Amino acid sequence: MSFRNPRSAGRHGWMVLAVITLLLPTAPTLFAATKVTQNGIIWTFAEDREVGTFCNGEYWVKGPVTIVGISTDLHAAGFVPKPGQDGSMVNPGTDWKQGYDNRLNTYEASLNAGLPNGKAVAPDNPLVLQPSQTLISMVSWLYRSEKDTEPGCPSFNGGTDAPRPVTRSAAILTCLTEAPPADSFRPPYCGKDKTVKYNRKNLKVELLKNLPPVGAVPDVAAVEKSMARTWVDHVHEFSGAMVHPSEHMPNYGRDMAHDMDNAALMLQLDFNALPGKPSKDKILMHLVQYGIDAAGIADNGGGWPANGGHGLGRKWPILFAGLMLDDTHMKDVGQWKTRFQEDEQTFYVTQADVDMTHSPKWNPDNRSPKTPYEKADIGLPEWGIRHVEKPEADNRNWAAKYRGVNAPAYPAFVLSALIMGQKKAWNHDALFDYTDRFMKLVSERQAPEKVPAFAANMWKAYRPQLEPAK
């Protein structure tokens, strides 16, 4: 028999069970299985194991569990993965290294849980997953050359001579000691703590506003789909873009931020005023799960330092998840030492910045005109590509490289934070003040950047109703 997983899609969304026994009539996602499939990835167990799903449809298994096969039915005819492709990781780290695909120089064979003892998982070479572990399995994009690839393969990246990203699909299996309560959120995939702490029934939905929609609102189903498959985001900085599975998420942080922006702002709208009166439930669930995962990355040494557009947009999902779950730790994200790109890039100009840009140390990106700071700029809320780490790269010129990549993503999550009264909790006023400055210049047509229409319309309608801009 086959049962369709509620969170999987397309012809690969079927979960094949060799043996099925309904264990709990009130929880139909709890059963015994020797094989489960999600997002085209198939895990085969040595024997029947108790399995079920979290609220987002991803699997848990009661462990320890012996896995004797990891396979996929996604590859096109004639394309066969080699050892080191279609890799897996257990409790993945938060540095540059990954065990998913050996065609990238970030690959480390010892991290590939799909190759225990250097060989593929098999009945005579099993992978044993313990209750403190999460398994992430990936499907790689296969190719023989840049012009001979699987259909749908992304274009090649000049720096890696491989598709960007090189991964296509992912599935997550969390090993637990006991079955979690129905409607539980999955614990973070990073780290050893797999305590099931959060439940969908405890979401503080009363904190969400029901503002009248303005302008063209993104399609609810499209926003749900954009975050329906887990964003696997643990590999550090630009290396992460190379292994962000393309069927789950954008590869680039800026584009991830724009998808998150839509979800965050839409949750503040009155959905009864939208066509068909849809529900907020799925968008809310996916954004909260992403916040839980991002917090897990940060708690295990990860972060998103300022660099181009790679690290945008991870702080608000954490703070938002903390609010929705009334979790003190996540609500205190503004006090963490974690590096967040939008905070590291925004600052108030000081005398030191004036001095730096008039000194021999000043070294901004030479692809943009150079404009130093002057004494009259002191106190100005400003942006710098790597201001905290490399202030010598700052440049007052509005055409400074990557300024236009970052600023258009700020208004949506800044406005979301203001709507929910979280500026103080965010604890970085320069971001809020720079966004006010940026949007004022946009409205006056003094800034060439284009803010996505939904965010721009929401800003125009609701920013004046909140605390005054400085």
N, C-alpha and C positions, 0 to 999 in steps of 0.2 A: 504493500500500500504506500501511497505518497500523500503527504499533506503539504499544502502551500504555506510557506512562512509569511505571516502578515506584513513583514517589513521588507521582504525581498521583492524584486521586480523582474518581469520578463521571463523568458523560457528557462533561465537559470535560477529562478526563485523557488524551485521545488526541493523539499526536504525529504529525502528517501530514508525510511526507517525499516531496518531488517526485522525488528521485533518491536511491537508497540503494546504497551500496557497502560491503560489509564489509571493513574495512581491516586488522583484527587479530583473528584467530580466538580468541585467548585473552582478548580484552576486548570483549565484545559490545556495550558501550555506546559504542563508537568507530565512527563512520560518517560518510559525506558526506551533507549535507542542504542543501536550499534553504529549508526552512521548519521551525521547531520550535514546539511549543505546550506551555505549562505553566500550570496553574491558570487556564485559560481565556484566556490571553494568547498571541497568535501573533506571532512575529517572522519576517519574510520577508527573505531575503538576495538580493542581486543575482545571485549565482552559488553553485554548490556550495561549501560550506565544511566543513572537518573539524570535527566536533562530538562531544561526549561528555558524560558526567555525572560529577559528584563523588559521594562516598559517600552523600550525602543526596538524590541524584536531581536536583539542580539542574544546569543546563547550563553548559558551557564551550564556547567556539568558538575555533578557531585564527585569529588575526587578522594584520593588520587585516581587518575584515569590513564590508562595505557593506550596511546595513539599508535596505530600500526599503518596508517596511510594518510598522506596529505596530497590531494590531487585537485584538478580543475577540469571543467568541460568548456572553458572559455576560448581555448586556443583555436585559431583557424587551421583548416586542413593543411598539412604539409609543414607546419611550424611546431617544432618539438623543443621544449625547454632543456637547456643543459644544466648540469650541476652548478649551483650558484645563482640560478634564476628561479623565480617563483619561491623566494625564500620566506622564512618565518622567524619571528623573534619572540622571546619570552621575557616579560617584564622589561620592555625595552628601555634603554638609557636615554639621556637627554643631551648627548654630545654630538659630534659630527658623524660618528660611525653608525653603520647600519648593516644588517644581515639579509637584506631583501634581494639585492641584485649585484652581482660581481662585475658588471660592466661599468660601474662607477668606482672611482678611486677611494670612496668613503666606505667601501665594502670591507668587512672583516669576517672571515670564514668562521671564527669561533663564536660569532654572534648569531649565526644561522642555525636556529633550532630545528630546521627542516633537514639538516644534515648531521645527525648525531653520529659520532665516530667517523665523520667525513663521508657518510653514505646516506642515501635517501631513506626516509622513514619507511619501515617495512615490518612485517611480522617478526622477522629475525633481527631487526634493528629498530626497536620501538623508541618513541619519545614518551617519557612518563611525566605527566603534568600534575603538580602538587596543588593543594588547596590555596596556597599563597601565590599562585601564578596565573598570569594572563597570557594567552597565546595570540599573536597577530600573524596571520598568514596572508601573503600577497600573491597576486598574479602579475607577472611581468609582461610588458609588450615585447613581442619577439620580432626579429628582423634579420635579414641576411646582409642588407646594405641599406643606405638611406632611401633608396628607391624601391627596395624589395622588402616590404613590411606587412605585418598583419593589417587587415582593413581597419581604419580608424586610428591607427598609430599616430601619436602626436609628432609634430615636426622635430627635427634634431636640434640639439643645442650645440653651438659652436665650441663651447668650453669642454664638453664631455664627449662629443661625437656620439651621442646617444639621444634617444627621445627625451623630451622634457614635458612631463615626467616619464621615467622609465617603468613605472608601475601603473597598473590598470585598475585593479580591484583589490579589496581587502576584506577580511572577516576576522572577528574577534571572539575568542572563546575564553570565558573566565571560569576557573576552577574554584569551587567553594566546598566547605565542609558540610553545609546543610542547604536545603532549598530556601531561597529568600522569599519574603512575603510577596504576594502578587503586586504588580505595578511598581516594583523597586527600580530605581535607577542603577545602572551598572557602576561599580566602583572604577576608579581611574585605571587605565591600562598600564601606566607607569607605577613603579614602586611595588613593595611587597604587601602593603596593607590592602586587603581585599574585603574589608569589613563593609557590609551593605548598610549604609547609613541613611539613605534618602529614599523617600517614596513619593510617587506622583500625587497621592491623595493629600499630602501635606503641603503642596505648593500654595504659597500665599497669593492666590490670584486676585485677592482684593486690593493688592498694591498696584495692579495694572490700571491704567486710566482707560477711559472710553471716549476719546476725543473724536469729534466729527472729522471724517476724512476730508482731505483737501487735494484738489488736483487729481491726476491719474495715480491710482494706488497700484503697486505691483500685484500681479496675479497671485492669489493665496496658494494655489496648488503648486505654482512654480517656486515660491519661496519655501514651501514645505519640502519640495524635492531637492532644493539646493543644499539642505542640511540633513536630509533623511538618512544618508549613509555617513557613518562616523568619519570625521576629519582626523586623519592620522597625522599628528603634527609634532611628534617628539624629536625628530632629527633637527639639529641646530641650524638656524639661520638659512643661508641660501642653499645649503646641502639638502635641507628639507624639501625645497621646491622640486628637487629631482626625484623624490620618492613620495610625493603627495599623489595618491592613486587618482587617476584622471576621471574615473567614473564616480568618484565621491566628492571631489573638491577642486577648486582652482589650484594651480601650482604656485601662484604668486600671492604673497601676503596682501598686497593692495586689493586684489580681486576677492580674496577671502573676506577682507574687511568690508567690501561693498555688499557682499552677500549677507554677512552678519548684520550690517547696517539696516538692510531691508527688514530682516527678521526683528531686530530690536525696536525699530520705530513702529512697525506694523502692530506690535503687541500693545501699543498705547492707543490704538484706534478702537472705535466702536464697530465691531464686526457685524452687528445687526444692521448697520447702515451700508454694508457692502452687498453686492449682488449675491443672492442666494443665502444670505446670512450664515456664512461659514463659521467654523469653530477656530479658536486660537490654540486649541489643545496641542496639535502636532508641532506647530512652530515653537510654542513654549517648551515643550518637552525636548526638542532637539537642541534649542539654544541652552537650556539648563544642562543637558548632558555634555555639551561642548564646554561649558564653564567648569563642570566637574573635572573633565579631562585636562583642561588647561591648568586648573589648580593642581592636579596631580603632577603635571610636567614641572610646574614651578616648585612644588614641594620636594621634588626629587632632583633639584639642582639646575633645572632648565630655566630659560628666559628668552626674551626677544629683544636683544640690544638693537640700537638704532643702526640701520644700514640700508640705504636705498629704500625700497618699499617692502622688504621681506617680513618685518616683524610687526606690522600694523594690526591693531584691532583685538588683541588678546585680553586686555585688562577688563573691559566692560563685561564680557561674558562671565568672568569670574565674579565680579561684584554683583552682577545681575543674579547669577545662580545663588550667591549668598543671601541676597534679599528674598528670593523666591522660596528658599529652603530654610530661612531664618538661621543660617549657619554663621556663627561668629567669626570663624577663621576666614572664610571667603569674604565676608563683609569687611574685614580688616585689611583687604588687599592693598589699600593705600598706604599701609604701614610696612608692607613687606620690603625686603631688599631686592626682590626680583627686578630684573631689568625689563622695562616696557618701552618699546620704540617711541610711542607718541609722547611719553614723558621725557625721555632722553633728548628728544629733538626740539622741545619747546622750552623757552627760557625768557628771562627779562634781561635786556642788554645792560651791562655794567661797564664801569671804567676799564676793567680788565679786558673786555671784548673790544672796546675802542682801541686800547693799547695793542692788542694782538693783531688787529687788522691794519695797524700802522707800523708793524714790526717786520723784520726779515723772516720771522717764523710763519707768517701768514701764508697759507698754501691751499687755497680753495680749488675746487675742480676747474680745470682750465677750459672746460667745454662751455662755460658760462662767463659773461662779463663780470669783472671784479669790481665790487663796490664796498668800501670799508665802512665801518660804523664811525659816527661822529659823536661829539659830546651831546648834541641835541637828541641823540637816539637813546640815551641812558633811560632805562625804565620801560622801553618799548617791548611789548610781548613779541617774540621773534621765533624763527625756526632755523635750525642748523642740522645738516645731514647726520653728523655724529657729535653733537655739541658736547655731551658729557665726556666722551672718550677722546675726542679730537677737535677741540675748539678752533684750532688753526685752519680747519676746513670750512668754517662758517663764512657766509657771504650775504651781505645785505641785499644784493641785487635780487629783484623779484624773479628773475629767470634762473636763479641758482638751481643747479641740477638736482632733480628729485623733489624740489619744493612742490611742484605741480602734481607729483605723484601722491604725495602724502596729504596735503591740505584738503582736497575734495572728499577724503574719507572721514575727516574729523567731525563735520557737523552732525551727522546722524547719531553717533554714539555720545557726543557731547550733549546734544539735545535730549537724548534718552536719559542721560544722567541728570540733567537739569529738571526734566519733567518729573523724575522720581525723587528729586531732592537730594542727590548724591554727590554734589560738588565737593562738599567738605570731606566726605568719606573717600573720594578720589584722591584728595590731598596733593594736587598739583595744579594750582590756579593758572599757571602760565599757559597750559594747554587750552583752558577755557577762554582766557583773554586773547590768545592768539587766534582762536577760531572766530571770536567776535570780530577781531580786526580783519581777518581774512574775508569773512562774509560781508562785512561792510564794504570792502574794496570790490568784491564781486558785484554787489548790488549797485555800486557806483560805476561799474564797468571799468574800474582801474586795474582789475586782475583778470587775466585771460583764461584762467582755469574754469572748467565747467563742473559744477557740482551736480550729481545725479538729480533729476527733476523731482523725484519723490522727496528726497532729503531737503532740497532747496525750497520746495513748497511748504513742507512742514516747518522748516526754520522760519520762513517769512510769516507764517500764520501764528506760530506758538512761541517763538523766542521772545517777542516783545512782552508776552504775558508773564514771563518768568523774571528772575532777579535782573536788575538793570545791568547793562554792560558798562564796563569801566571806560 
